[in-house]
Amino acid sequence: MDKYRNLSTVEIIVLEENRCVCDDWSKILVKKKFLPYNIQNVNFSGDIKLGIFEKIITFHGNIKRDSGIYNATIHNCEIGDNVYINDIRNYIANYNIQNNVCIECVDTLSVDGNSSFGNGIKVAVLNETGGREVPIYNELSAHTAYLTAFYRHKPKLIAKLQNLIDDYSKKISSQMGTIGKGAQIRSCRTILNVNIGEYAVLDGVNRLCNGTINSSQQDPAIIGPDVIAKNFITTSGSNINQASVINNCFVGQGTVLDKQYSAENSVFFANCQGLHGEACSIFAGPYTVSHHKSTLLIAAYYSFLNAGSGSNQSNHKYKLGPIHQGIVERGSKTTSDSYILWPGKIGAFSLIMGRHYRNLDTSDLPFSYLIENKDESILVPAINLKSIGTIRDARKWPKRDIRKDNNLLDAILFNLLSPYSIQKMIKGYKILENLRETSGSLSEYYMFNSAIISHRALERGIYLYKLGIIKFLGNGLVKKLEISEYSNEDEMHKALSPHSNEGVCEWIDMGGLLVPKEIVNKLIDRIENDEIKLEELNNHYHEWKKMYPIWAWNWIVKRLKSEVDIDIKTVSVERLIEFVNQWKEAVVSLDEMMYEDAKKEFTLQSQTGFGIDGEEEIRISDFENVRGEFKKHPAVKDIIVHIDKKTKLAEKVINKLKKVC
């Protein structure tokens, strides 16, 4: 532990010669090897501790400065080793400033009274008038926020979580703020009651009030020019920049809010992006993206969303105010100038096009298009299963994970096909079949939850859902058959049999984490019975992520029996060979549909605007030089490779099965 001493008489004389003043020099304590020469024109007051200033600080452009304190008013602060402080126009008060911090050209940096630095602030997500508040804290994950916002039918759980977060907030409350080692604060105006993490960069900030900027050396947080933030917590790798304004917000790891983005009472989790537009009372699960100035996201839950230009929703009907909420399940997109009236619920991996004035619920018909036609909402079920864009999105998300911190808060599963999405496809398949049966197979259209489904769309939806279900169930079974060791049917049955029944029932998407609902309920019981500490919650979520393959297989085993009549305990080799062939056909069929969909991007129509000063030959050449050749496109090559790979895998497994005696 560092030992401090009083200033010597000679050191006081040197400080006074350097135009430093203090009402009571005895209140300044310094480290043993302290030298006073790098402290100039400083007004000290209150209790002060000073470290050693012996290193040279190098700035951009290879500008060098001696560490020390220059031209500042310092009140009641502890300042670590090799800190550089210069040109503080008002004062720095009540801060523990750790080693190697740089603070330059700042108006005010202070803590006023006891503060929890944004921890415990209640963010009114989904419902602007309250009722689903998420209390934020430093280690908040999307999954804990999900429980807090959506499990209001369990008041005991909500009370326990609130108490745990309240206790945490009280524990970290202090009259002293902290600026972590290596942090840089330059050209900022007012910073009041803000904790600043290690290696964070604050550059040109306008005003920060009551918040925490969590950061790490592996993944520094950045707050840029003209940002205004109040009642907030940001996390490592987050970047708030260029005059963005946030109020009552949590900003997750790897999230970027930039270019005058405005956010009110919203939570953003891993790798979200908000540029130009605005958000009000949203729960932005991982990878919620909005890049357009005219886009408003309001009063809804999203994850893996891509919001188009001019996307808008409304949460009131001019009666009792903004009380309605929306759910847009994972992987959905909104096109330019789309509109949705809340309340509503949009199914996973859907495309929303046009303006929809009815309260829609398409949650049991995932992978659909929702299209406006003459003020009617037209639903095209399952069509996204054959879209190359859907596969492209699923593959790009893991590659766009920019989090670098060793401690990841959100446990994310990116799977396009999963027990969560397939259970919905099974429901959707049955819904479409029931519609056809009840309304007649000759009907021109069918009504479903205020949306219209054409006869052709219904028939195609049934076909595509069936392919998707077989593909996912087959993915699991074929993989198990490939990696397992067996020489006879008994050994094969034993190898395929699951070791537990965990995960066989309903699954949920818990803010980016796909998990069996029964597992979540067990955790809730433990929270309600005071068996879980707040700091343990994120560990549970990451363990669940590791368990996904086991739980998913348990779920698949049950659906193999109910959906394709394969009982793992008794199935014959012949039936398995038959199903593997069926699986191969489903995979290849969907891949071929995506191949044809990708080809649309290379048609003559798509070449419109290319070869501006030439004829057809020049246009084609220009197009190929910009967009590339169709068969050389990475996504197209991936499809071709995937078809070949899965075909060979089917042959390998079938040959292995034929050897079973």
Buried (B, 14 or more C-beta within 10 A) or exposed (E): EEEBEEBEEEBBEBBEEBEBEBEEBEBBBBBEEBBBEBBBBBBBBBBBBBBBBBBEBEEEEEEEBBBBBBBBBBBBBBBBBBBBBBBBEBBBBBBBBBBBBBBBBBBBBBBEEEBBBBBBBBBBBBBBBEEBBBBBBBBBBBBBBBBBBBBEEBEEBBEBBBEBBBEBBEEBEBEBBBBBBBBBBBBBBBBBBBBBBBBBBBBBBBBBBBBBBBBBBBBBBBBBBBBBBBBBBBBBBBBBBBBBBBBBBBBBBBBBBBBBBBBBBBBBBBBBBBBBBBBBBBBBBBBBBBBBBBBBBBBBBBBBBBBBBBBBBBBBBEEEEBBBBBBBBBBBBBBEBBBBBBBBBBBBBBBBBBBBBBBBBBBBBBBBBBBBEEEBBBBBBBBBBBBBBBBBBBBEBEEEBBBBBEBBBBBBBBBBBBBBBBBBBBBBBEBBBEBBEEBEEEBEBBEBBBBBBBBEBBBBBBBBBBBBBBBBBBBBBBBBBEEEEBEEBEEBBEBBEBEEEBBBBEBBBBBBBBBBBBBBEEBBBBBBEEEBEBEEBBEBBBEBBEBBEBBBBBBBBBBBBEBBEBEBEEBEBEBBBBBBBBBBBBBBBBBEBBBEBBBEBBEEEEBEEBBEEEEEEEBBEBBBEEBEEBEEBEBBEBBEEBBEEBBEBBEBBBEBBEEBE
